[in-house]
Amino acid sequence: MSLVIDKATVETQGSSASAPESAPLASASLYVGELDPSVTEAMLFEMFNIIGPVSSIRVCRDAVTRRSLGYAYVNFHRMADAERALETLNYSMIKGRSCRIMWSQRDPSLRKGNNGNIFIKNLDPSIDHKALHDTFSAFGNILSCKIANDEQGNSKGYGFVHYETLEAAESAIKSVNGMLLNDRKVFVGHHISRKERESKLGGSRVQFTNIYVKNIPFDVTDEELSQLFGKYGTITSCVITRDDDGTSKGFGFVNFEKHQDAQNAVDDLHKKDFRGQDLYVSRAQKKNEREEELRRQYEEAKLEKMSKYQGVNLYVKNLDDDMDDDRLRDEFSVYGVITSAKIMRDEKTNISRGFGFVCFTSPEDATRAVTEMNGRIIGSKPIYVAIAQRKEVRRSQLEIQMAQRNQLKQAMMPPSAFPPTMYGPPAGMAAAASRSVFQGAPMPSFPAQGYPATQRLSPPPQPAESAVRPLTAQDLDSFPPETQRQMLGERLYPLINAQEPEYAGKITGMLLEMEKNELLQLLEDKNALHTKVQEAATVLKEHLAKANQ
């Protein structure tokens, strides 16, 4: 891309104030940013190994979810190869995104320091990382160069260039500030950290002179509003915001010459009746400041609500379609005072979504309701009751459980049975997954819920099963109770499925209500397990026969 800029001026001024050559870096390590989450080490190896021998590549990932964080480190054996990669591959397209390459800075003072960091705004949307880098590289060695993009990858109209020296940054500001880049006059200045900006903003909040006024009667003129506020001090401007046809929007701005006059007007006129309407008068705020304040208020209200209902709000699912709010309240009211009971419904059809919430006044009542109502038959099926959790908390717990399960599977996988890169048995031994959850009534001494088991369409060869070492109490104790249950279920299910394939999921769930040590004994004693499965199957079939009568 060619930028419309006075190149002669830039080159002249840039050369006269050019920064000294930077000292050679001690490490041939490159930082590669702006990566698509699907980019892997293998993809980067194919790209960078063309330049020269690569010693290692690491895509940085979340410790729990293992999702890519969008950046990686590429280490070369030779400095010359790293330099050539930086020069030739920077801003190359990888999976539809322009990657950003720079030297890996081990010294945090260089990464976080603002001495050579400049800010550029009012950029044309067509200017990308490379175009910005090409324009500003004339003034000195660039450590980092970035255009700020939104979630769709479109430019936000501003960017940052971090020079190695303060002299290079000042030269770029002097040369480019106020010049045209693609027919747009750009602003270039020293980058101010967020902490410094917020500190300065705090000062401006204290010493404001511009105030915002709303709830203004629509027939009020600018002159009348100016007369109302003029008694507090000298006004530099007063305007009511209007539509294109001149109709008042009911709000406006009044700017005073002195802060104290503006403060007095806010204190005296806020919520004061003016022609039958209570005025709203406050310090005028910028859009981003208002959004920040609204976001903070929302988060505070959210946290307050969470704190208020922590431990007293119950999540109830597996409800019949004809269950309504009143009936839900009646079912739980025996356990304590209920503040609200609500069935969640589809916004368009108003049909029940099969779950709802019940909120008690005390945690003790809520806990008792969970203990006694979970698994009880309400209507035609057993309900599930638990303390309600925030979505992000549930997601985090599930991710942790999945990571723990994967770690356990890999640790227990026999080295000779499967390749280390696989997450399960080879294709010939693969088990097809289909989830089945028990929906019948509770059994005496057995659980109401079934086990969401993985059903095998074809049992694996005997040698593979015998190769898996027995599960021990010590193995289980290192995991949460829910994960222990899942691990036991995965061992029990294929054995039960071989004996009672039609009801394997439900019987597995029934047996999982037994004590952990008893289940471990059943896994070791196949005859005892066979007898226990027969007992459970008999009870289950009898109950289902009665339910169908």
FENVENPE-V962690 format. One record per residue. RES is the residue in one letter. PSI is psi as a letter, one per 40 degrees, with the letter a starting at -180 (999 if undefined). BURIAL is b if it has 16 or more other C-alpha atoms within 10 Angstrom, else e. Layout:
BEGIN
((RES/PSI/BURIAL) (RES/PSI/BURIAL))
END
This chain:
BEGIN
((M/h/e) (S/h/e) (L/h/b) (V/g/e) (I/i/b) (D/g/e) (K/d/e) (A/d/e) (T/d/e) (V/d/b) (E/d/e) (T/d/e) (Q/d/b) (G/d/b) (S/d/e) (S/d/e) (A/f/b) (S/i/b) (A/i/b) (P/i/e) (E/h/e) (S/i/e) (A/i/e) (P/i/e) (L/i/e) (A/e/e) (S/h/b) (A/f/b) (S/h/b) (L/i/b) (Y/h/b) (V/h/b) (G/a/b) (E/f/b) (L/i/b) (D/i/b) (P/d/e) (S/e/e) (V/h/b) (T/i/b) (E/d/b) (A/d/e) (M/d/e) (L/d/b) (F/d/b) (E/d/e) (M/d/e) (F/d/b) (N/e/e) (I/d/e) (I/d/b) (G/i/e) (P/h/e) (V/h/b) (S/d/e) (S/i/e) (I/h/b) (R/h/b) (V/h/b) (C/h/b) (R/i/e) (D/h/e) (A/d/e) (V/d/e) (T/e/e) (R/f/e) (R/i/e) (S/i/b) (L/e/e) (G/e/b) (Y/i/b) (A/i/b) (Y/h/b) (V/h/b) (N/h/b) (F/i/b) (H/d/e) (R/i/e) (M/d/b) (A/d/e) (D/d/b) (A/d/b) (E/d/b) (R/d/e) (A/d/b) (L/d/b) (E/d/e) (T/d/e) (L/e/e) (N/h/b) (Y/e/b) (S/i/e) (M/h/e) (I/h/e) (K/f/e) (G/e/e) (R/i/e) (S/h/b) (C/i/b) (R/h/b) (I/h/b) (M/i/b) (W/h/b) (S/h/b) (Q/h/e) (R/d/e) (D/h/e) (P/d/e) (S/d/e) (L/d/e) (R/d/e) (K/e/e) (G/i/e) (N/e/b) (N/d/b) (G/e/b) (N/h/b) (I/i/b) (F/h/b) (I/h/b) (K/i/b) (N/f/e) (L/i/b) (D/h/b) (P/d/e) (S/e/e) (I/h/b) (D/a/b) (H/d/b) (K/d/b) (A/d/b) (L/d/b) (H/d/b) (D/d/e) (T/d/b) (F/e/b) (S/e/b) (A/e/b) (F/e/b) (G/i/b) (N/h/b) (I/h/b) (L/d/b) (S/i/b) (C/h/b) (K/h/b) (I/h/b) (A/h/e) (N/i/e) (D/a/e) (E/d/e) (Q/e/e) (G/e/e) (N/i/e) (S/h/b) (K/e/e) (G/e/b) (Y/i/b) (G/a/b) (F/i/b) (V/h/b) (H/h/b) (Y/i/b) (E/d/b) (T/i/b) (L/d/b) (E/d/b) (A/d/b) (A/d/b) (E/d/b) (S/d/b) (A/d/b) (I/d/b) (K/d/e) (S/d/b) (V/d/b) (N/h/e) (G/e/e) (M/i/b) (L/h/b) (L/h/b) (N/f/b) (D/e/e) (R/h/e) (K/h/b) (V/i/b) (F/h/b) (V/h/b) (G/i/b) (H/h/b) (H/h/b) (I/h/e) (S/i/e) (R/d/e) (K/d/e) (E/d/e) (R/d/e) (E/d/e) (S/d/e) (K/d/e) (L/d/e) (G/d/e) (G/d/e) (S/d/e) (R/d/e) (V/d/e) (Q/f/e) (F/i/b) (T/e/b) (N/h/b) (I/i/b) (Y/h/b) (V/h/b) (K/i/b) (N/f/b) (I/h/b) (P/i/b) (F/e/e) (D/e/e) (V/h/e) (T/i/e) (D/d/b) (E/d/e) (E/d/e) (L/d/b) (S/d/b) (Q/d/e) (L/d/e) (F/e/b) (G/d/b) (K/e/e) (Y/e/b) (G/a/b) (T/h/e) (I/h/b) (T/d/e) (S/i/e) (C/h/b) (V/h/b) (I/h/b) (T/h/b) (R/i/e) (D/i/e) (D/d/e) (D/e/e) (G/e/e) (T/h/e) (S/i/b) (K/e/e) (G/e/b) (F/i/b) (G/a/b) (F/i/b) (V/h/b) (N/h/b) (F/i/b) (E/d/e) (K/i/b) (H/d/b) (Q/d/e) (D/d/b) (A/d/b) (Q/d/b) (N/d/e) (A/d/b) (V/d/b) (D/d/e) (D/d/e) (L/e/b) (H/h/e) (K/e/e) (K/h/e) (D/h/e) (F/h/e) (R/f/e) (G/e/e) (Q/i/e) (D/h/b) (L/i/b) (Y/h/b) (V/h/b) (S/i/b) (R/h/b) (A/i/b) (Q/i/e) (K/i/e) (K/d/e) (N/d/e) (E/d/e) (R/d/e) (E/d/e) (E/d/e) (E/d/e) (L/d/e) (R/d/e) (R/d/e) (Q/d/e) (Y/d/e) (E/d/e) (E/d/e) (A/d/e) (K/d/e) (L/d/e) (E/d/e) (K/d/e) (M/d/e) (S/d/e) (K/d/e) (Y/e/b) (Q/h/b) (G/e/b) (V/e/b) (N/h/b) (L/i/b) (Y/h/b) (V/h/b) (K/i/b) (N/f/b) (L/i/b) (D/i/b) (D/d/e) (D/e/e) (M/h/b) (D/i/b) (D/d/e) (D/d/e) (R/d/e) (L/d/b) (R/d/b) (D/d/e) (E/d/e) (F/e/b) (S/e/b) (V/e/e) (Y/e/b) (G/a/b) (V/h/e) (I/h/b) (T/d/e) (S/i/e) (A/h/b) (K/h/b) (I/h/b) (M/h/b) (R/i/b) (D/h/e) (E/d/e) (K/d/e) (T/e/e) (N/e/e) (I/i/e) (S/h/b) (R/e/e) (G/e/b) (F/i/b) (G/a/b) (F/i/b) (V/h/b) (C/h/b) (F/i/b) (T/e/b) (S/i/b) (P/d/b) (E/d/e) (D/d/b) (A/d/b) (T/d/b) (R/d/e) (A/d/b) (V/d/b) (T/d/e) (E/d/e) (M/d/b) (N/h/b) (G/e/b) (R/i/b) (I/h/b) (I/h/b) (G/b/e) (S/e/e) (K/i/b) (P/h/b) (I/i/b) (Y/h/b) (V/h/b) (A/i/b) (I/h/b) (A/i/b) (Q/i/e) (R/i/e) (K/d/e) (E/d/e) (V/d/e) (R/d/e) (R/d/e) (S/d/e) (Q/d/e) (L/d/e) (E/d/e) (I/d/b) (Q/d/b) (M/d/e) (A/d/b) (Q/d/b) (R/d/b) (N/d/e) (Q/d/e) (L/d/e) (K/d/e) (Q/d/b) (A/d/e) (M/e/e) (M/h/b) (P/h/e) (P/d/e) (S/e/e) (A/d/e) (F/i/e) (P/i/e) (P/e/e) (T/e/e) (M/i/e) (Y/e/e) (G/a/b) (P/i/e) (P/i/e) (A/d/e) (G/e/e) (M/e/e) (A/i/e) (A/h/b) (A/h/e) (A/h/e) (S/h/e) (R/h/e) (S/h/b) (V/h/e) (F/h/b) (Q/e/e) (G/a/b) (A/i/b) (P/i/b) (M/i/e) (P/h/e) (S/e/e) (F/i/b) (P/i/b) (A/d/b) (Q/i/b) (G/i/b) (Y/h/b) (P/g/b) (A/i/b) (T/h/b) (Q/h/b) (R/h/b) (L/d/e) (S/h/e) (P/i/e) (P/i/e) (P/i/e) (Q/d/e) (P/d/e) (A/d/e) (E/d/e) (S/e/e) (A/d/e) (V/h/e) (R/i/e) (P/i/e) (L/h/e) (T/i/e) (A/d/e) (Q/d/e) (D/d/e) (L/d/b) (D/e/e) (S/e/e) (F/i/b) (P/i/e) (P/d/e) (E/d/e) (T/d/b) (Q/d/b) (R/d/b) (Q/d/b) (M/d/b) (L/d/b) (G/d/b) (E/d/b) (R/d/b) (L/d/b) (Y/d/b) (P/d/b) (L/d/b) (I/d/b) (N/d/b) (A/d/e) (Q/d/e) (E/g/b) (P/d/e) (E/d/e) (Y/f/b) (A/d/b) (G/d/b) (K/d/b) (I/d/b) (T/d/b) (G/d/b) (M/d/b) (L/d/b) (L/e/b) (E/e/e) (M/i/e) (E/i/e) (K/d/b) (N/d/e) (E/d/e) (L/d/b) (L/d/b) (Q/d/e) (L/d/b) (L/d/b) (E/d/e) (D/g/e) (K/d/e) (N/d/e) (A/d/e) (L/d/b) (H/d/e) (T/d/e) (K/d/b) (V/d/b) (Q/d/b) (E/d/e) (A/d/b) (A/d/b) (T/d/e) (V/d/e) (L/d/b) (K/d/e) (E/d/e) (H/d/b) (L/d/e) (A/d/e) (K/d/e) (A/d/e) (N/e/e) (Q/999/e))
END
